Amino acid sequence: MDFGNPKGGGEVIIVDASVVAYLLIEGELTDVVRELYQVDSEWVTPPILNHEMLSILAAVGAEENSSHSVEVIWRDIRALLGARQQVPDPVNSLRLAIELGISGYDAQYLSLAQQLNLPLITGETRLLEVTRGRAVTQIAPILTPMDYLRSRLGN
């Protein structure tokens, strides 16, 4: 799949499964996420992304009643992010999940962002809501793709 040629030299960011899904599967945020990829294509994720993307792709494949297109997308994901996955601290992930009342999946993205001191870019409204104004965002900002682009490009 062609996402265009990223400009390179961009910032490293943590992205969650919602962002990766919008990059590869047409949806309401696809244009914004593709612009994000053009600006900053150095994406890092925790390995849990693989499990989340398998679930998303299984649902898409079932809807299409075909596995071919989602198999291609899976290979694109592995080519794009396979070497860029890092394991977050599981104890911190557990602590964040309990403190914030979020899933263990979401907590792993946030934990990795804190661990690497990088922004977390997400399309998950609930994660944005439960972390808004909390001290956790002072360590690693949590932003929508559009908000991140605005801050990055000065718009």
N, C-alpha and C positions, 0 to 999 in steps of 0.2 A: 504494500500500500504506500502511496506517495503522499507525504505530508508536506511536500515542498522542501526546499533547502534551508535549514535553519541558518541564521546569520552567524552563529558561533560566537564564542567569547562571552556567552551569557552567564548568568548567575546559576548556581546549583540550587535546586528547590526540591522539597519533598512533595510528591503528588499522591493522591489516594486513588482508589479504583474508579471513583466517579469521574475523575479527570481523564484517566487513561481510557475509560469507556467512551467518553465524548470525543476523544481524539480519533478513535477507530470506528465508532458506530455513530451514524448520523443521529443527532438529537438537538434539543434546544440550545445547548451550549457548545456545539461542535465548532462553529466559526470562531468563537472567543478562545476556545482551548487550542485550536490550530494556530491562532495568532500568538497565544502564549508559548507554544512550542517553537514558533519562529523566533521569538525574542529570547527565551531561555529554554534550551533543549536538553540541558544537563539535569535530567530527572532522576531522583533516587526514591526507592520504595522499600518497604520491608517485604520479606518473602510472603507474607499473608496476602499480598496482592494477587499472587498466582491463584490462590483458592477462591478469592472473590471474583476474579475474572473468569475462572472456569464456571462458576455459578451463573454469572451474567451471560456468558457465551452459550451455556447450555439452554438457558431460557430463550435466547435469540434463535438458536438453532431449532429448538422445538417449535417456536412460532413460525419459522420459515419451513419447517419440516425437512430440513436438510442440514448436514453437518459440514458440507464443503466450505462455505463462506466463513464460518466461524473457525474452522481449522486454519484457514489462511490468516485470519485475525490473530489467532493464538500464536502462530509462528512470528507474526509481526511484533507481538508483545514481547516474546522471548528475545527477538533480535534487538528490539529497542531498549529493553530494561534488564535483560538477563544478567549482565555483568554489573549492574548498578544497584543491586539489592543488598541491603545491609540489615543485620539483625538488631532490633532494638532491645534494650534492657527489659527482660520479662518482668522483673519485680516492679520496675517503674511503670510498665504498661498496666500491670495489675492494680497498682496504687491509683493510677489515673482513672482506670475504668470504674473503680469503686467510688473515688472522690467525686467524679463528675457524672456518674450514672450513665456512662456510655458503654458501647460494646467493647469487648476485648479487641476486636478488629480495629475499630477506630482508635482505641488507646495505643495500639502499636504504631500507627502513623504519627500520632502526637508525641509519643515517647521518642521515636526516631528523630523527629524535628527538634525536640529539646536536646537530645544527645548530640546532634550535629550542629545545633544552634542555627537552624535554617528555617525559613518560612514553610508552613504547610498549606498547600493549595488544595481546596476541596469544593465540591459541589453539594456536599451534604449539609442541608439547612439545619438539621438538628444539632450537629456538631458545632456549627457556627453559633447557634443560639446558646447552647449550654456553656460555651467557653467565653462568650462575649463579656468583657469587663473583668474577667477572672485573672488572677496573678499568673496563671499558666501561659497566657498569651504574651506576657512580658519576656518570657524566655524564648518562645518561638511564636511569632505571629501566625494566626490562622486566618486565611483570606479566601474569598471567592476568586475564581480565575479573573473576572472583570476587575475586582478591586486590586488584585495584584498588578494587573497590567496598568491600571491607572497610576498606581504608586510608582511603578517601574518606569513608565514613559512620561510621567509628569502631567497627565491629563486630568 
